Amino acid sequence: MALRAGVAGGVLSTLAVAAAAGTANAAEPVTETIEMPTLTTDLSTQIAQSADATQQAADSYELRAEQDAAAVKAAKQAKEDQAQAEKKAEAKAKAEAAAKKKAEEERASRAAERTTLSATAGSGASADVAAPASGSVGTVISFLKAQLGDAYVMGASGPNAWDCSSLVQAAFKQAGVDLPRVSQDQSVSGTPVALSNVQVGDILYWGGAGSAYHVGVYIGNGQYLDAANPSKGVVVQDLSGYPASGAVRVL
């Protein structure tokens, strides 16, 4: 009896506990807990590398966009520069053509003037220009007349522009005489001659001997040939209009 009572009590106790547990389980719903993956060092590194790669890609796209914009701007500037260069080249070509045309016109004008002056001078001086036996004076006068109509430019020494002393120096060089370059020295580079005894080929000077400011060459009949000034150029003039200060004979 005691054994049965103990067994029965034990069973009843077990049933009571089970019942209580069942009631408790019925009152509280069962939930499932999902564990999130642990953020390891390797995973952190991968995430950082991915972020760096994304930033690098963004920077690369931005740089490419800037480069493309700069290329477009450079191409536009190059096109503008080329157009400007072509415009300047065209203007330069036109200016050169105009200058060439003007020079040709001036040469033609000088040639015509030279022909006229040569005819005028030759009509009165041909008898006096007859050179001595050496022919030196004739050579000098011929050279001078060939320059009639050329321009006067201070410091110039030919072939189409002269100043007074360079013309005289070049003329006498044709006859083998080396004269100094400036009028001051030329005025004392020969035998002094009185103006009343001046002959064809003598050098005339204006100013003092050794300090002359202008020179020319006597061609006969009261005339001389010189590179006068910028307005006249190389011409034949009358001594009566501009008397010389003195003369020297070289030939």
Disulfide bonds with the S-S distance in Angstrom:
none
